[in-house]
C-alpha cells in the first residue's frame, strides 16, 4: 500500500470502534501515505453521527495527531456530511466553520427514512421508484456546491435491492451532473463486505466514470482498524483495468492527482 491513501474512515466519535490515534497507527502499519478521517456529521439527531458538542474535540484531536505523526503519515481532516434538500445553508455554515481538507457528500436518508440502516420501508415503493428517489437526491447533492467527493454512489443497493427495469439513463444523468460539477467519486471498497457484496459504485459505473473523465479516489469506509485499506488490491486492479492512472487527493479542499 505504499503511496496509497484512505480518505473514508470513522472513529469512536461517530460510529467507529477505534480512536483516531489507533486508526493512525494502523494506517502507518499498513504502509499508507495518507489517511483522512471522515466521521459522520448529520443535521438529524442520530446515534451514528458525531454529537455537536464533540466537533471541536474531533478537530483538535486530528490537528494534534497531524503534528504528532508528521513525517510518518499525512493526516487529512474530512467529514462525511449527510445531504438534506432545503437545508443547504445550514450544511454550508457547518462545513465552513471547520478547517477541512475535503467533504464527502452522502445520501443516507430518503425523507426521514434512513434506508442505510432501517429495512422497514423496503417494499413500500417499487425498486424503480426507490432508485429514482435516491439518485435524484444524489443529483441535488452534486449540484449543491457543498461537497468535494460523492460517497458510495450506489449505496441504495446495499441490501441487494436492484431496480426492476433498466435504469441506465438515470445513472447516466447522475454521472453527467457529477461531471459538470467537478466532483470526485470514491471507489468505496467497503461495499464488498455489505450484503450487496459489490464495490460502491459498481465496476460498470467505475468504467463509466473513466469514460466521462470523472476523477475517482479510493477508500475503505473503515469503522475499525482492521478495515483500513480493505480490498485495496482488488480495487486498484479494477481502477487500472478500466484505465485509471491517477486518483484524486485533497489539501484544504483543493483537488490534486497522484499516480497509481
N, C-alpha and C positions, 0 to 999 in steps of 0.2 A: 504493500500500500504506500510505498514511498512516493511522495509528491502528490498524494491524493487528499481530498477534503471530505468532510461530512458536516453538512450545514443544518441538518434536521435532527435535533435530539432534545430530550426533555429531562429535567431534573426533578428532585423531590418537591420543588416549589410549585410544579403543576402536577402532572400525573406520572412522573418518572419514579423510579425506585432508588436512584442513587444521587449523591450530591454532585454539584458542579465539579468539585475537585476530583472526586472519584471518576467522573467521566473524562476529565482532562488526562488523568494518569493512564486510563485505559486507551485513550486516543494516542498517547505517546507510545505505549507498549505495542500498539498495532501499526506504528510507523507512519501515522498520518502527518501531513504537513500543516493542515489547518483543520480546526473544528469550529463549529458555530452552534451556539445554544439558541433554541427556538421554543422556549416554554410557551404554553398556550396562554393567550390573552383574549378574553371574551367579554363583551359588554353584558351578556347574560350571566347571572349568578349560577355557575355550575361547579361541581366539585373537582373537575379535572383541569381547571384553569387556575392560574396564579391569582391569589387574592390581591386586591388593590393595595392593601397595606404592605404587601411583600414586594411590590415592584421596585421601590428604592433599594431593598435588600438584594434583590436579583441584580440590579445594576451595579451595586458596589462589589458584590461577590465576583462578578465577571470581570470588572475592571481590575480588581486586586489580583485575580488569578492570571490575567493577561500579563501583569507586571511580574508576578512570581515565576511564571514559566516562560518568560521571554528568552528566546534562544533555543528552547526545546520544542515548542509548538506555537503556532499562531492561533489565537483565540478570537473569534468574531462574536459580536453581540447581535443576535437576531431575535425575532419573536415570530410565533405563528399566530396570526391575527384572524379571528373569525369575521367574515363579511356579513353584514346585515343591510339590506337595501333601506334607504331612508335615514340611515344613521352614519352616513359618510363623514359628516363634520365631527362627530364625537370620535370616530375612529382616527381621523386625521389629527385631531388635537392630541390624542393619547400618543400616537406614533411620533409626532413632532416634539413631544416632551422628553423623548429618550434618545441617547447617543447611539443610534443603531447603525449597524453595517448593512443590514438587509431586513426586509419584511416578507415573510411567506404569507400569502393570502389564501385562506382555505374556506371552503363551504362545508359546514357540518350540520347546518340547520336548513330545513325547508319550513318556513313559518316558525312555529315554536317547537317543531319536531326535530329532535336530534337523531337523525337517521343513522348516524355513525355508531351509536351505542344502544339505541332503543328500537327493537324489532317490531314493536306492537302495531305500527301503522302500515307495515308492508302488506300489500294486498288491498288497501283502501282504494288505490288508483291502479290502473294498468301500468306495467313497467314502462311502456312508451311514454305515458303521461309523466311518470316519475322522472324519467331521463330528461324530458323537456323542462320540467320544473327545476331540476338540479342544474342542467347546463345553461339555462337562462340566467341563473344566479351567478354561475362562473363567468358568463359573458359580462354581466353587470360589474362584477368584481374587477375584471380585466379592464373595463372602461373607466373605472373609478379614479385611476391615477394614484391609488393608495399603496400599491404593492410592487415588489420587485420580482417575486417568484410566485408562480401558481403551484400550490401544494397538491399532491396526489390527485392529479387532474380528473381521473375517472373513478374516484373512491365510491361512487354510487353503486358500483358492482361488488362492494366488499363482501356482502352476504350471498354472493353468487346470484345476484339479481341482474338479469340481462333483458334488453328490450325484445318485444315480440316481433318487431319488424325492423327493417334496415334503417339505422339512424346515421348513416354516413354523412348526410347533409348537415345534420345538427352538429356533429363532431367537427366537420369541415368549417362550418360557420364559426364555431367556438375557437378553433385554432387560428383562423384568419383574424379574429378580433384580438387574440393574444399577440399575434404577429404585429398587427397595426399599432398596438400599444406598447411595443418594445419590451415585452415581458419575457422572463425566463421560465421554462417548465422544468420541474425537478423530475428526475427518474427516481422514484421512491421505491427502494428495494425491499422495504418492509412489507410491501404487498404480497410477497411470496409466502409470508407467514400468516396472512389473513385467510379467511375462509375461501376467498376467490383464488388464492394460490397463484397470483399473477402480479407482475410489476404494475405500478400505477404511475404513469399511464402504461397501457398495453404495448407490446412490441410493435403492433401495427401503427399506433399513434406516435411512437418514438420515430418510426420511419417517416411518418408524415411531417413531424416536426423538422426533421432533417431536410426534407424536400421543400418545406416552406421557409427554411433558414431561420427557424426559431431556435435560439440558443437553449441549451439544457445544462443542468447541473446534476449531481448525483448525491443522494442522501439515504440514510438508513431508517429514519424515523425511530431512532433508538429511544427506548424507555428504561433501559438499564445498560450497564457497561458491556455485557456480553453481546448486545445487539449492535454495537457501533461497527459501522462498515460491513454489516452482514450482507452476504450475497453479492459483494462487490465484484468479484471476478466474473460472475455471470453477467452482472450489469454492465461492466466495462466492455466485456466481449460483445454484448448486444449493441452498445453505442458505437463501437468501432466497426462492427459488421455492417451497420446501416450507413456508415460514412463519417460519423463524427470524429474529428481530430482534436477538437478543443472543447472544453467545458467552461462554464461561467463561474466566477467567484466575485466577491464584493468587498469593497472598502468604503466605509462611510456612504453607503447607498450608491456607489459608483461601480458599474459593472466592468470587470476585466476578464480576459480569457487566458486559460492555461492549457498546455498541450497534454494529451493523454497517450 
